[in-house]
């Protein structure tokens, strides 16, 4: 069975979402430009960033919860 390839536009949308989630502003600027050049619409670019933003927010919340838990455990152990 032949593998399906991801087209260039979708590759760039994935790359820009990854750049956004990874806080790489230079990468984000490059991949936004490339996505638009290869046919993505501004709405598609915004949607990819919106998805990455939701992932990033969940990761931040979980990290914050973990930090709180670790601080509490350390305080209990020190007592």
N, C-alpha and C positions, 0 to 999 in steps of 0.2 A: 504494500500500500504506500502511495506517495505521500510524503509529509507536506502539510499545508504551510506555506510561508506567510509571515506577517508582512503586509505591504509597508512601504517606506513611511507613509503618513502615520500609520498606527505605531510603527517603531518610534517615530519622533514624539508622538503623544505619550507613549510609555516612558521615553527618555526624559521628557520635560516633567512628567509627574515624579519621576525618580529624583530628578535634580531639585525639584521643589521640596520634596520630603527630606532630601539630604542637605538642605540649606546651601546649595551651591548656586549662588546668584549668577556667576559667569556661565555656568552650565545651563541654567534656566534660560538666560537670555539667548544663548546659542540655539537651544532646542526649540524655543518658541519661534524664533526666526525661521529655522529649518522646517518646522511643522507647517507654518504658513506658506513657505515656499513650495512644499510638496503637496499642497492642496487642502490642508486642514482649514476649517473655518475658525473665526475668532470664538464662536460659541463652543466648538469642540475643544479648543485650547483652554477656555475657561472651565469647561466641564472636567477636563483632565486634572486641572489644578484643584478644583473643588473636591474631587475624589481623593487626591493626594493630601489635601488639607484635612479631610476627615480621618484618614489613616494616621496622619501626624498628630492630631488632637488626641486620638485614642492612645497612641503610644506615649504621649506626654502625660496623660492622666494616669496611665498604668505605672509609669516611672515615678510620678509624684506619690502615688499610693504605696509603691514599694519603698521609697525613701522614708515616708512616714512610718511604715511598719518597722523598717530596720532601726530607725531612731528610737522608737518605742521599745523594741526588743533590747537595744543596747542600754537604755536607761534602766530597764527592769533587771538586766544582768549585772549592772553596776551597783544596784541597790543592795 
